[in-house]
Amino acid sequence: MKKAQGLSVQTIIIAIIVLVVLVVLVAVFTGFFGGFNTDVNSCSTIGGECVGTESACTGEGGTLRSAGHGDCEARLGPGSVCCGGLL
């Protein structure tokens, strides 16, 4: 009798793991997970609120969390800041 000469189960499992790793790497480097990064770095996530200017933040008793915060500038325009502790 001849032994079957096919791929072993171990080789198939290793190939599947390598493919999964490659898919994850491609997704990371093509920006597929970009939405996650935006949500994590949002002003509200760090406990702040977007206001138009730094003086508007400090004038209302707030503390400047981040100047030029990306999501604040996207919503309110250039010069807006992330402000925390507003009354």
C-alpha positions as CSV (number, residue, x, y, z in Angstrom):
1,M,0.0,0.0,0.0
2,K,1.1,3.5,-0.8
3,K,0.8,6.3,1.8
4,A,-1.2,9.3,0.7
5,Q,1.0,12.3,0.0
6,G,-1.1,15.3,0.8
7,L,-0.7,18.3,3.0
8,S,-0.6,17.5,6.7
9,V,-3.2,19.0,9.1
10,Q,-0.4,21.0,10.8
11,T,0.6,22.6,7.5
12,I,-3.0,23.6,6.7
13,I,-3.4,25.2,10.2
14,I,-0.2,27.1,9.8
15,A,-1.2,28.4,6.4
16,I,-4.6,29.6,7.8
17,I,-2.9,31.4,10.7
18,V,-0.5,33.1,8.2
19,L,-3.4,34.2,6.0
20,V,-5.3,35.7,9.0
21,V,-2.2,37.6,10.1
22,L,-1.7,38.9,6.5
23,V,-5.4,40.1,6.3
24,V,-5.0,41.9,9.7
25,L,-1.8,43.6,8.5
26,V,-3.4,44.7,5.3
27,A,-6.4,46.1,7.1
28,V,-4.2,48.0,9.5
29,F,-2.0,49.6,6.9
30,T,-4.8,50.5,4.5
31,G,-6.7,52.4,7.2
32,F,-9.5,50.0,7.7
33,F,-9.4,50.6,11.5
34,G,-9.2,54.4,11.1
35,G,-12.7,54.8,12.6
36,F,-11.6,53.2,15.8
37,N,-8.7,55.7,16.2
38,T,-11.0,58.6,15.6
39,D,-13.4,57.5,18.3
40,V,-10.7,56.8,20.8
41,N,-9.2,60.3,20.3
42,S,-12.4,62.3,20.3
43,C,-12.9,65.2,22.6
44,S,-15.8,63.7,24.4
45,T,-13.8,60.5,25.1
46,I,-11.1,62.5,27.0
47,G,-13.9,64.2,29.0
48,G,-14.1,67.5,27.1
49,E,-16.5,69.5,25.0
50,C,-15.7,71.4,21.8
51,V,-15.8,75.2,22.0
52,G,-15.0,77.8,19.4
53,T,-11.9,79.4,21.0
54,E,-9.5,79.0,23.9
55,S,-10.8,82.2,25.6
56,A,-14.4,80.8,25.4
57,C,-13.2,77.8,27.3
58,T,-11.3,79.6,30.1
59,G,-13.9,82.4,30.3
60,E,-16.6,79.9,31.2
61,G,-14.4,78.3,33.9
62,G,-13.2,75.4,31.8
63,T,-9.8,73.9,31.4
64,L,-8.1,73.5,28.1
65,R,-7.9,69.8,27.3
66,S,-6.4,70.0,23.8
67,A,-5.9,72.9,21.4
68,G,-6.5,72.1,17.7
69,H,-8.2,68.8,18.5
70,G,-9.1,67.1,15.2
71,D,-12.8,66.3,15.9
72,C,-13.4,69.8,17.3
73,E,-11.9,71.5,14.2
74,A,-13.9,69.2,12.0
75,R,-17.2,70.2,13.7
76,L,-16.5,73.9,14.6
77,G,-13.7,74.9,12.3
78,P,-10.1,76.0,12.7
79,G,-9.1,77.5,16.1
80,S,-11.7,75.4,18.1
81,V,-10.5,73.6,21.2
82,C,-11.4,70.7,23.4
83,C,-12.4,72.1,26.8
84,G,-13.1,70.2,30.1
85,G,-14.9,71.2,33.3
86,L,-17.3,73.6,31.7
87,L,-20.0,74.9,34.1
